């Protein structure tokens, strides 16, 4: 692990490790209105919804086999199953889509709106808190996979911009395999501003980008860290990159142009966990 010094901070502010930019951040855009309701499907995703007291449940339908499996799940409280209705697989196909792997179970719920201030407050008691920031990742399956890794490595939250990133979806919840109800998924009006707020709260911001001479393992990842990842091909946007304290790369073979963002995120989270003291 490298003992490199971090960039100096003065007067309570955080200076970018890259060239400062005198231009203003992009103007805030009107937030996308989240869906009022969504269907979440698949055993692990539904069980996680039923175990989350923040969820509002409208309907729960399952085939007899799926219902029996849910009744055996020790994470689900029995009273949450009182209103479960039997359904044929064809009915669930009609609701969520025949191409979806719903495992004979689906639940109608409402998205959860998290505020960045909530995450900062919770992180204040964790000296090794880790937050994942995604810059314009549009595939809900990728975000779901990132959430699953974030839950595995005990990250505080996954943050994405309101625009160019999906709200909660059934596909995201299925890919997350229950992690959508274990790790807050925060939609920020302005990602650059969110990074600045996290810096002011004591986080160091580390971006991942192809071609950077410094590798992630060379960065000291002790303390509160934000790991920032961009879309494949486009990478981090300029203002996002310039608001990182460090920008580093992962050592990948020259035979491949890039690494899937969810895989890159998992590697970055592992490196953060590897450097953090055991708690």
N, C-alpha and C positions, 0 to 999 in steps of 0.2 A: 504494500500500500504506500502510495506516495505521501511525503510530508510537505508537499507544496503549500505555500501560503495562499490564503484566500485574498481576494482584492479588498483594499481598505474601504471602510464605510465611514462617513463623517456626518455629524449633525443629525443623526438618526435616519439618514437616507441611505440608499443602496446604489452604488455606482455600477453600471454595466461593465462587464469584462471586455466588451467590444466598443467600438467608436461611438461616442454619444451622438444622439441625433437631436437637433434643435427643433425639428418639425414636430407638430402636435400629433398625438395618436389619432387614428381614424375616428371620426365622429360616431357616437353611439347610434346604433340602429334600433328601431322598434323591436322588442323581443317577439319571437314567434309565440303565438298563443298555444299552449300545450293542449293535447287532446283531453277531453273531459273524462273519457273512459277508455280502457283498453283491455283486450283479452290476453291473458298470459296462459301459456300451456306447457305441458311437460311436467312429470312428477316433481323433480327437484325445484323447479321454478315455482310451481303452485304451492308446494310445501313451505317454501321460504316466504311466500306472500302470507300464508296462513299463520306463520310464526312471527310476523312483523306487526306489532300493535299500531303502527302508523298507517297501515293500509285500511281503506274503506272497501268492504266486500259487498258486491251487489248480487252476484250469482256464482254458484259453484256446481258444475256438472261433470259427471264421470261415468264411464262404463262400469259394470259390476266388478270386473277384475281390477280396474284402476282404483275404484273406491276401496276395495279390500286392501290394496297395497298402501293407500293413504292412511287407512285406519291402523295399520301396523307401524307407521312412521312415528317414532318416539318424539320427534321434534314438534309435532303438531298436537296442539291441545284438543282434547275430545270435544269441547263445547263449540269449537270452530267448525265442526263437521255436521252440526245439527241441521243445517239447511241445505246439505248436499243433495242434489237431485240426480237420479239415474238418467242416463242418456245413451242412445245408440251411437256407435262410432260415426255413422253417416251424418248424424245431427251435428256432431262436433266438427266433422269435415266441412260442413256447410258454414259454420260460424268462423273457424280460424283458417280454413283452406285445406283442401284435400292433400296438398303437397307438403303440408307441415307435419313434422313428427311430433304429434301432440300426446302420444302414449295413452289416449283415451281419457284425457282429463283437461279441463280448462276452467279458468276463473276470471270473472269480470270485476275489475277493480279500477281505481283511479291513480294517476301518476302522483308521485311525491315531489313536492317542490322544496329543494334545499337551498339555503342561503350560505354564501361563502363565510359570512360572519359566524355561523354555527360551527363550521369546520375549524376556523381559526380558534374559537373558544375551546373546542374539544382537544385540539392539538396542543394547546398551551400547557397541558399537564403531561405531555409526552415529549421528552427531550430528543427522541429519535423519530419523530413523526415524518411520514412520507406521503406526499400528495402527487398524483399523476395528472398532468395537464396534456390534453390532446388538441392539437392545432388543426382544425378542419378535417377531422376524420369522419367520413360520411357513412361508412358501412356499419350498420348496427351489429352485425356478427363480430366485426373486429372490436367494437366497443364492448360487447358482451364478453369476449375473450379477455380483454384487458381487465374488466371488472373481476372476472374469475381469478386472474393472477393477483390482482390487488387484494382480494380477500385472503388468498393463500399467504401473501407476504405481509398481511396486517396493515395495509395502507389506509390512510384516513379518508380519502375521497378520490374520485376521478372527476376532473373538471373539463368541460368542453364549452365552446362558444355557442350562444343562442343560434346564430346563423351558421350554416354549413356543418351542422352536426345534428343528428336525429334526437328527438325526444324519446322517452321510453317506448319500446315496442315489444310485441310478443317475441319477435326474432331475437332481440337483444337479451331479453330475459332468459330465453331458452339457451342461447350461447353462453350466458353467464352462469347457468346451472345453479341458480339460487343466489348468486353473489349480488344481483341487483338490489336485493333486500338486505344485504349485509354491508355493502359499501355505498355511501352516498354518491349519487350521480348528479353533479352540480352543473347547471347551465348558467354561464356567465354572459352578461350583455357584452362585455368587452374583455377579451382574454388578457390583453396587455395590462389593463388596469387591474385585473384579478392577480396577475403575477406581482405587480407593484404592491398590492395590499398584503400579499403573502410575505414579500420581502420586509415590509414594515413590521410584520408580526414575527420576524426573526428567522424566516426561511431563506435558504440559499437555493438559487434556481439554476438547474443544470439542463441544458438542451442537448439533444442527440441529433447529429447531422452527419451525413456521409462525407468522407474526404477530409475530415478534421484531423490534423496531425496528433493532437492529444487524444488518447483513448480514455474511455470512461473509468477504467481501472486505475488510471493515473490521478483521478480526482479524489480528493478527500470527501467522502460522503457521510461523515459523522455529523450528527446534529439534525436539525429539521431541514428536510430537502424536498424540493419540487423537481420532479423529472418531467421534462417537456418533450413530446414527440410529435412529429408532423406527418402528413400524408406521404405515402410512397410516391416517388417521382418529384412532387412539389417540395417536400421537406418543410422546414420551418419558414414561416413568413419573416420578412426582414425585421419588422418591428418586434416580433416575438423573439427572434434570435438575438437582437441587440439588447433586449431586456433580460437576457440570461447572464448570470455571473460567470458561467463557463459554458462552452459548447464543445462537445467531445463526440467521438465516433466509437463504434463497436468494431472489433477486428473480424471482418468477414472476408471470405475468399474472393479473389478477383474474377472467379468464374461466374459469380452472381452479381447483378447490378444492385440489388437491395434485399432487405429482409422485411418480411411482413411485420407491420407495426405492432401487432399483438405479441409476436415472438420477441421483437426488439424490446418491448415494454417489460416482458417477463424477465429477460436477461438483465435489464437495468435494475429492476426491483430486486433480483437476486444479488446483484453486486452491492446495492445499498444494504440489504440484509446481512450480507457477508461481512461488511465493514462495521456494522453496528454491534455494540456490546450485547450480550445475551441479557434478556430481561425476564 
